[in-house]
Amino acid sequence: CTKQTAPKTGIVMLNMGGPSNPADTEKFLHRLFSDSEIITLGGGYRQKLFADFVSKRRAPKVQQQYEQIGGSPIQKYTDLQGAEMCNILDTISPHTAPHKSYTCFRYIEPMTDEVLHAMQADGVQHAIAFSQYPQWCCNTAGSSYNHLWRELQRLDMQHTFKWTLIDRWFMHHGYIDALLDKIVHSLQTKLTAEQRQNVMLVFSAHSIPMKSVQKGDPYVFEVSSTVKLVMQRLSDKMKANEICIEGVESVPHHQLSWQSKVGFLPWMTPSTEEVIKAIGEKKRYENVMVIPFVFTSDHIETLYELDVEYKHVAQKHGISNYVRCDALNESPVFINALANIVKEHLDEKVNHSEQYKLRCHACVNDDCRSILNPLYANTKSDRVHSQQQQQQSKPI
């Protein structure tokens, strides 16, 4: 990004984050479990007691996991992706340049208030809140946006920046191409031609509580849509001989599964662990490649949960070869996709996606789907949302 001139466009890369320093694990966990939009206990004293107890209890084990992987690399990769994205944007969108990215985490530094002050000091005019969750989920992207608006109000910065949002991009062609590039490369480098003849692709997404699904959260649909597009693109390119993988005569079988369940309540299934067990026990496939496609970079869910825990599960249950598809990380295909997503958003001149203002049918959180000081005022969806909020606030 251009250093000498104040950035005209600030791009806020919203994500959950992770402790680069394993010593910060308990602080990270306490903030996560204190979030009533991800652990829905209603906030207040009950939520605080839960966060105090669970974070202290889980911290020693989780800290060891972070130590084993050398700390979370998510900030390193988000910083890198953002900086390279801005370099591309300065070239392909000169009328909105200079651009500057700001890594903004929900539960670990750099946190929202710190980022907002940095943007103010830099003189940012137009701020784009760019969710780094490709698929919308109220527990993750929704929490990040709601917290952003609350912090702007708390800091009395409601009118400091003009905002637009990139709230989901699960079907963007660049994202699909970046995933496909990693899948093909990993198949070619991590399995032999003979092993590729008998391989199952397991697309592993972060799970969510069933009560979120039942509430109407679109996450499961959007995750499934991404998998469908990736496999359709692979099929089309193989038929057109644009992709040729030795040992793979037809598109490999694939399945979607769900990882990282926390607690005792029902979460989305089938779990990745149970799928891996079943593949090994039933001997239907000798080789498995797990694909962590909803994550924009490596972090504890890939480097420990998939690489260590589930590899042990695979070996224990008789899978001959268990490998993981590389994460997007520093992929130039993916970074170009990020730049094009932002460029298309800028060219469309919209505040957010068409679906952003559509609240889940059983939503009870009046903060949801807000936007403060939008760049493009009084759009149709903003007017409809404002009317809905007014109706909800009327006494019965």
Order of alpha helices (4+ residues) and beta strands (2+ residues): beta-alpha-alpha-alpha-beta-alpha-beta-alpha-beta-alpha-alpha-beta-alpha-alpha-beta-alpha-beta-alpha-beta-alpha-alpha
